[in-house]
Structures are given as C-alpha cells and as structure tokens.
Amino acid sequence: MFKFIKQYAETMKNADIYPLISLFIFFLFFVVLLVFVKKMGKERVMELSNIPLDKNEPTNPTL
C-alpha cells in the first residue's frame, strides 16, 4: 500500500508541497487549541473538571 502511494506521489508535480501543507495544518490546529485553552475562564475549567464527579446525571441501571 505504501509503495503504491509513494509511486503515485513521485509522479505528481509539486509533491513536495503537500507535506508542508499538512504540517502547517497540524501546527495551526494545535496553536488554535492552545489559544482556546489559555483564554478559557477558570470557572469553565472547574465546570469541565467536575463533570465526571457530577451526581446529577442519570445512571443506567441495566449496565
């Protein structure tokens, strides 16, 4: 499978640009995620951290 993809990529013009684009998208995703987390308020962080401990959620007795 990898051999087919490698052979196909070698026949493409400007194939060296695709890894750079994927690296840029990967890097951009994590930078946006980091900014989102940094701007999140402490109240929201506490709310999200207490979700597993919340006793108000209904439980499924069939499990």
N, C-alpha and C positions, 0 to 999 in steps of 0.2 A: 504494500500500500504506500509506504513512504517512498519507495523507488519510483512509483508512478507519479506521485506529487512532485518529487524532485525533478524528474524528467520533464514534466509539464511546466514547472516553474522556470526551468532553464530555457525553454523555447519562447517564453514571454518577453516582450520588450519592457524595459524598466522594471524588472522583477525585484531589483534591489530596493525599490521604494516601499514595497509592501511591508517588509519587516519594520521599517522606520515608522510607518503609519500605525501599525499595530502597537509598537512601543509607545508612541505618542498617546494613543487612546488609553492604553493601560495606565500610563503615568497620569494622564488627565483625570481619569476616574478616581484614582486614589488621592489626588490633590483636592478634588472637589469633595470627596468623602471626608478628608481631614478638615477642610474648612467648615463643612457642615457640623462636624462633631465639636469643633472648637467654638462655634457660635451657639451651640445648644445651651440653653439655660440649665442651671443646677437643679431647678425644680423638675424639669423634664427628665434629667438624668436620674434623679431619685425615683420618679414615677416609673421609668423604664426598668430600673434595677429592682424594684419591688414587685414586678409582675409575677415572677414565679412564686412569690410568697403570699400573693393575694388570696384570701379565703372567700371572697365574694363570688368567685366564678363557680358555676355549677359543675358538679362532678358526674362522671358517667359510672353508674354502679354496675354496669354489665362487663366492665373490664376486669 
